[in-house]
Amino acid sequence: MENKNKLKLNSVKSFICAVMVLGLIFGLSGSVSACCDTGGGTCYTCGQTITQSCTLNASLTSNGTCFTIGADNIVIDGNGHSITGNSTGDGIETEDDKDGVTIKNFKIYNFSTGIYLGGCGSDDNQIINNEVSLNLDGIIITDVECGSDNNTIKGNNVTNNTNTGVYFDFGAYNNNLTENLICWNGLDVNDDNAANSGDNNACNTTYNWNDTGTTGCTYQCIVCVDNDSDGYNITGGVCGPIDCDDNNVSIFPGSVHGCKFCNGTTGNLENVADGTSCEDGLWCNGAETCQAGVCTAGTPPTCDDGAYCNGVETCNEATDSCNVGTPPTCNDGAYCNGVETCNEETDSCNAGTPPTCDDGAYCNGVETCNETTDSCNAGTPPTCDDGAYCNGVETCNETTDSCDAGTPPTCDDEAYCNGVETCNETTDSCNAGTLINCSANNIPGIATCTYDPDNNPFTWDYFPGFTSVCDEDNDVCTTGTINLTHTDNCTLCGCPSGQCCNAITEQCCIPYTSSISGVSGRLPKPIFFEGCGDGLCVPTENYENCPSDCKKPIVCGDGTCEGDETYETCPSDCEKPIVCGDGTCKGDETYETCPSDCEKPIVCGDGTCEGDENCKNCEKDCRACPPKIVCGDGKCEGNETCKTCEADCGACKIPELIINCTKNVGVGETITCTVADEFGNPVPGAAVTLSDGRTGTIGDDGRVQFLAEQSGKIDAAAGKKGYAESERVYISVSEGTPWMWYLLILILILILLILLLIKKRKKE
């Protein structure tokens, strides 16, 4: 064991040595790069003279003087790092006559002098915010011969130096010492010639030094104890307000803790003013206030509004609010018996009013209630239209609850000239009438040299002809008369034999037969009567240059199927001919002529109730319609119930309560009662009343219990709003109770066991 302990000890020692070696290695490697960096490539280490402003980048150790300042108007910034000596030399010193230098933010330990401001005439320098400790002397301002004047020492901690904290030699004048902590040195402040000044310093021991307006320093050096590092101490005085609990960082002067606050003057936790709000973390016990330093519960919030139909509101501690109550479930989920509602006056549910579906109108059919979709099904309107077009559209007559015959379409437009229009049952449209043909009254035109009603064979006799048209105003075809035009005699023309002449133009005539039907004879060459508008379409005329004389030619694509155009030759103008077997029933096709395309028509009287046939429009096929259900006719039928038609079906029966209780019990035993409806369902909330005056309420499990208090007979009954009161049941309570016998037997058994144990110990 001893060897093991030694082994363990040796292992521990080896581990410690290894850690120390590693620390030394890392320490040495770190010191290699530590220096006061100018930022321009120059980095000063201990033992060098600084001639440029620089900032220390890491802590340094030094054998002898660390830094010597050799230039005016530069800033040496320790950046919070330390320089540590070996009790010799100066931490930082100045050469002769160095002015305007700033030394700040250093931690200077273990030198002969921490900061030495000397030489001949070192003036207007600043020593600011440095920690100078554990040296022989802290800060020395000296030069007997030339003097070191107008220097500022401010905001430094100069403590625990062996000889003097701050020393002004005989050559130091008009230097300022302000707001420094100079404590626990051999002598805190020494001013040999009393020629310097300052204020707001802390020190205990001085020579020739007084802060402005006081003897010695403004403040005494004391230890400000702050165990919990919250910035407040338990010392008081110059250390500031007193901490009421220096071991609890949450307690400090001015802090409030429930109904107590920390008094920084007395250092005690004292009561806040009565009535100050406080909080115990609970909402449901109301808003707390402080009373005599104790957080006292307030008035709980009133959650329940006393209304039955919105349920019982309760307090919710988790959400700091009132829970909405759960309203009683009145609606049974059935749509067709109406929506049951809560009755606040009776604290119960009222039966709903069934929706009124049938609107009493005949022509839209009988509407019915649909429980599946929770809506009313639309009725099926009676089919009045018989499908025939030419007898008009039959309509439903709401007054007579029957169908009225339709009004046949008016096809004839009463115009004479376009004929009489007729109704077409096949196409469900009107056929155009046959146009009146007036051609019988036409008179052919005359153009001849031989026609001589004027007994002059040498004149050109001409009549343009007459075309009869339909006169719509008089409902007749127009008639015309022949009026000939005769030219002058042309006997002097000298025309060849067989020809005549035109005395006006002196042209000869040749025989010519006109292309116009009914016109023949001789025409001049060139044609004498050539001209658009004469009613004759001659060879030089056409539809484009004389549409009044010539007909429009037949052209495929003009939207009119005419002449010899067909669907095959011009499908853009002509419709496809009706062909049986193309799957479309159209034109004059019927089921009889084309059963492959046309359906068999629905015919009332064929013995089959089909399509839109119903009991109203085809009683032969669909049988007679059932009589309308009318509330009040003395018959409870169809969808009538006691709720929808009390006149026919009678008043609804009030549900009954059935109570069962333990029939035989002894005094001190439990009486259990259950309450159910006619169907055996428990009825929570029902009140059970005993004849001895006690009452109870049925719970969610459907039962309630009472203690049998005295012998005899008692009875019980149950009641609840919306139910008929139950019949009473009887309970017999006897004097003797079995549990007393059980207790007596248990006591005897215990006595027997004790005697057996005593006997066993005596034997031992």
Order of alpha helices (4+ residues) and beta strands (2+ residues): alpha-beta-beta-beta-beta-beta-beta-beta-beta-beta-beta-beta-beta-beta-beta-beta-beta-beta-beta-beta-beta-beta-beta-beta-beta-beta-beta-beta-beta-beta-beta-beta-beta-beta-beta-beta-beta-beta-beta-beta-beta-beta-beta-beta-beta-beta-beta-beta-beta-alpha-alpha-beta-beta-beta-beta-beta-beta-beta-beta-alpha
